[in-house]
Amino acid sequence: MLKKILVEFIGTFFLVFAVVVNASSNSQFAPFAIAATLCVCIYAGGRISGAHYNPAVSFSLFLRGLVSSKELVFYVLIQMLAAIFASLVGNLLIKIPFYPTPGDSYSMLQIIISELLFTFLLCLVVLNVAAEKSVPSNNYFGLAISLVVLAGAFSVGGISGAVFNPAVGVGPAILPAISGNVAHPFLTAYLITPLVGAAFAALVSKIIND
């Protein structure tokens, strides 16, 4: 279990770190850098921990019976801890506190729909290409999963911030919120919505695979 926790910490750390330092730059290449970071971390840690790096992914695997309740708790705790630590290191480098935010001109409904759709797709891809027993030892799972993040960033990044991951959406905002420096009004979109998307993905995976 210790090996899994260590891998989850490292992978989640670098994913959130990549989000913080790249998204804050407003570069058109930021989605590529973030997706590439996720891709290599998945290939590096997949054989050890499953390379979740995302509480929503862990939750979908738990609902499919592929992760125990004990593992789920440990995974989520270490993912959130890694996200907080990564945001601290990232903010130290860019010197501007960063946490994901949606577009200014969009309603909460639009933000929730965007996050729901691509978190659902992300979890469904994980369940179908990385966890499904009928496709063992494939070599494309890391690329497939990271491409979902890339596609989501270009598709709805301007609407919701393209988070699809409670660790990414909530982790960097926890300490600023505690200190009173930020009022984060989008916990529903970045925490609850991804879990709903994960649950739908688990249901669809069960329907099409069992």
Buried (B, 14 or more C-beta within 10 A) or exposed (E): EEEBBBBBBBBBBBBBBBBBBBBBEEEEEBBBBBBBBBBBBBBBBBEEBBBBBBBBBBBBBBBBEBBEEEBBEBBBEBBBBBBBBBBBEBBEEEEEBBBBBBBEEBEEEBBBBBBBBBBBBBBBBBBBBBBBEEEEEEEEBBEBBBBBBBBBBEBBBBBBBBBBBBBBBBBBBBBBBEEEEBEBEBBEBBBBBBBBBBBBBBBBBEEEEE
